[in-house]
Amino acid sequence: MTLRTPFTVSVDQNRYLPDGGTELHAIIAVCGTGDPDEPAEDVRLRVAVPRGVVLHSLKQVLPVEEDLCAHPAEGVPRSFDHSTGRWGRHETREYHLRLRVPVQDVGQRMRAARLAVLRGGEALGAADVFAEWTDDRTRCTRIDARVAHYTGQTELAARIQAGLAAQRSGDAGTAAAELGGAVRLARAQGNVHLAAMLSRVIEGDETTCTFRLRRGAATAPPPASASACSAACPECAEPASGRFCEACGHDLATGVPGPKPAPRGPARARWYVVISTDPEYHRRVLAESGTDAGRLPAPSDGPGLSSPLSGGRVLLGRRSTLRGTVPDIDLSGSTRDPAVSRTHAVLLARDGRWCLVDPGSANGTRLNAGSAPVAVGAEIPLHEGDRIHVGAWTTVELRRESLS
């Protein structure tokens, strides 16, 4: 039987490495786009690397965190297979790929890995991960926002972006403070090459946390091509010359936008959700269920339960000891809703707000008064007061409390 479930594979990364850099990270998003009546069984992810590249790890980070075991692919040198089991209809999963690449000269570029989705001997989707060495501090110190989120480098990425922005605007004090903090964080995380690159811009005493810009680093670096004509970047409107915009990384030749700066959480505010049984939503479910309505028991009414939102990712679902599913917000004990999936929905922190993702729940996820479930795998921006409907009668309301 021919499988009719192809996959799309996308990569988020900053491929630029400083001189001497060897650590490469990428977030791989894999999304099924095929026949909803024919789930994919026994799907494997194959990571192929060239000679000299070491596959450190491939870890699932969404919808749940799971370490994957690598097995050498039979008859295929320098390729490693990772079993991912059964995929539901239009299911989306994300993976953190970590590689160690051999040091190359500045200006060299290589394909560091290719990730393919396989079933049997058939490739259903693939994407490449690249590495490129540069002495351009703007490019090699930028940390992709999604990589920062999953590797715990959000604060580091935010400090680098804030420091470089202050340097471009001529605010030497803020630039030194932010980049100095970035150096200390980079060293604490073992990122010695990034710390060394940042130290070319600032100097000072890490013990007393006093830093200043090095002589000649008070303004942004000169454009890569002095002969290129200056023009406004179409993405950030800053003056730009050469191929890449120094302010945001926009590729002026191809039109590909630069990576977004790492998000910072909202200042002086606390986000939380209130979980409750919703009789009105239950009546809608009964009306849509038709002849199956009698199989759904009536919900037990009770006061809503509050749960704070923290970190960058919050999983909503039902706890399962047998399957090893431990959601951040366990709905099995609050509303006792049997129609809630074990991994039903995910809330993601994005640029100071929250987004909703349904990773492929059995009964779908609805938002506010919408009758149709949200698209599986899509990031839906949320606002204060939005009501997320899951299962047969459970409503999760997003709330925000200002802190004075």
JOTACOR-V120811 format. One record per helix or strand of 2 or more residues. SS is the DSSP state (@ for helix, = for strand). FROM is the first residue (numbers start at 1). TO is the last residue. Records with the same first field share a line. If there is no record, write none. Layout:
# JOTACOR-V120811
SS = FROM-TO, FROM-TO
This chain:
# JOTACOR-V120811
= = 7-12, 16-17, 23-32, 40-48, 54-62, 66-67, 71-72, 79-87, 92-100, 109-119, 122-133, 202-205, 210-213, 231-232, 239-240, 269-277, 305-308, 313-317, 329-330, 345-350, 353-358, 365-367, 380-381, 387-390, 394-402
@ = 137-140, 145-151, 154-169, 172-188, 192-199, 279-295
